[in-house]
């Protein structure tokens, strides 16, 4: 049995997450459920990232305190996670005492280790509002891709990390005036000191994805620069450095530590405060991160360097599963322009399990994916309804109609029956191999293909034609199909937990489907004579045009 920490990028709570943000939380939940079915020891963590300037700006605009805004958004996200059955061990928030104390202790330690220094810097300053303008208080044209509307911390178009003074034609987001620059003292992390150690880390971790690895190598080759640790902002964690009483920790340098603080909080909650160290200081622990490609430098460069700087022996990220972007009809998600799909509105369109499947089936693991309602219709109708649901319903209704709801004894198996039985025995390992490679999309496809093979097997054997003339052949086919349906129920647990429960209930199987061993999906464990429950359709078709029309009506 192995030990794992499963981490998901923390959604920023200035707005309800869209599909692309939610994807990382879902991926972490799917992988955690899979590991548990394998019998692995797992702690899975994430939380609401609620400090930083976007929240501060929004709060100023609404005339409320930042925490009032984040309280509301955090509660809303927690409610959505419950509805989607995202069951991480600890979904927490950055505005909590454990995280605040951990971050301050962490940076105090690396300061004492000599990896933090001060320097005077020129920062943007708004003469009209009489305040320094950190990162997102400034917007302008990206100096690299020339995209307008780039923020002072990062360009959404090209993904480059920026500094506000790099922007072309900058303006204050509060009043729109062009900022000046003023000198102020800030605290910096000596990232260049870890260039060699980071290169060694990349060299020794072949499982890291090529896109993340190559991006990180390029960063090192271009020359790492010290990273600012503090900001002139009141909404955040007070900096613990001597002389930094009016500074807060830069949100980008704080949120990545949430993986550790969330584990600490979890260990305290379960009454075993040493459990966090058992996970994060054990060299055999594998910690994996589900993030977007725009977060790669913070998880493969900055986060590992910070861990090294403590000299505590923290395990570094073993795998960083970074996805490309989900677009909406070819465009980047933008709430201000009404482009995209947000998690709260998805539940008005389809059940959570349907969305769980669709997001895994289109997971952009190698290139950007353009979500459309036609793509959604295809995945639901062709994959879920016509393939997976159809096979399960055909099998169980046949048992009910021709065998009085009792699984028949197989007698001798023919060649095709044996081939199908062999496929059932192999399928847990096939999906397992894909999951271990972080190929969640391919694993999802493998399960649908497995159900497709079940339909093909039924069509080839035609038990409805031979049920009376050659009853022993029909019995063998339906017996094998019943095993196939049971296997599907276990395989579906990580991806569609509610659907898995429905299949298990319709099969009238004993125990909890969530407690079944992963490898048991390869067993022919439904005995002849087993009485099933009443089958009903599990999925229903959707219509892209109807969805689009309903959304337009709602917007009006």
Buried (B, 14 or more C-beta within 10 A) or exposed (E): EEBBBBBBBBBBBBBBBBBBBBBBBBBBBBBBBBBBBBEBEBBBBBBBBBBBBBBBBBBBEEEEEBBEBBBEBBEBBBEBBEBBBBBBBBBBBBBBEBBBBBBBEBBBBBBEBEBBEBEEBEBBBBEEBEBBBBBBBBBBBBBBEEBEEBBBBBBBBBBBBBBBBBBEEBBBBBEEEBBEBEEBEBBBBBBBBBBEBBBEBBEEBEBBBEBBBEBBBEBBEEEBEBBBBBBBBEBBBBBBBEEBEEBBBBBBBBBBBBBBBBBBBBBEEEEEEEBBBBBBEEEEBBBBBBBBBBBBBBBBBBBBBBBBBBEBEBBBBBBBBBBBBBBBEEEBBEEEEEBBBBBBEBEEBBBBBBBBBBBBBBBBBEEBBBBBBEBBBBBBBBBBBBBBBBBBBBBBBBBBEBBEBEBBEBBEBBEBBEEBBEBBBEBBEBBBEBBBBBBBBBBBBBBBBBBBBBBEBBEEBEBBEBBEEEBEBBBBBBBBBBBBBBBBBBBBBBBBBBBBBBBBBBBBBEEEBBEBEBBEBBBBBBEEEBEBBEBEEBBEEBEBEEBEEEBEEEEE
